[in-house]
């Protein structure tokens, strides 16, 4: 199994956020985590990517059991294998498009920065400051930052939140194209029914 999750629980101050989750993901397949706001979608993304630790239960990636790893070990797995696309874009306004994308670069591989900026259609704005970008352009930069390391898994947290149909299509096509290019699996949290039609070989967990 690529990802394996067994009996996963997550509590905050005795409030149950996630309870007894069990699922697996095979290499090259995709997962949608669906459910209403507040159901724990983002929490599950953060647990799978190692940004949070479960209260109890088992998570493994490529046979590596998170509970037996140090924070440094998990940081290394995330750096080498995962790309993160957050709901909040977290761009640094005083840095350029190129500099923002390179913030996600792990220095373990040669960056494909020129090609990637061309892929997202921002070649002419490579040196433009993030504060001067439109929201759509900023979103493309955030996606590029998430895939700069050719990740095995792309985690995308509510990437189409508040987007109209046109921009939803652009964002999902960009994520899908980069996933195909890098042969990445996608784990995407969303309550947006439009997401499903953009991906093949996809399973769904409803929270």
Buried (B, 14 or more C-beta within 10 A) or exposed (E): EBBBBEEBBBEEEEEEBBBEBEBBBEEEBBBBBBBEEEBBBBBBBBBBBBBBEBBEBBBBBEEEEBEEBEEEEBEBBBBEBBBBBBBEBEBEEEBBBBBBBBEBBBEEEEBBBEEBBEBBEBEEBBEBBBEEBEEBBBBBBBBBBBBBBBBBBBBBBBBBBEBEEEBBBBBBEBBBBBBEBBEBBBBBBBBBEEBBEBBEEBEEBEB
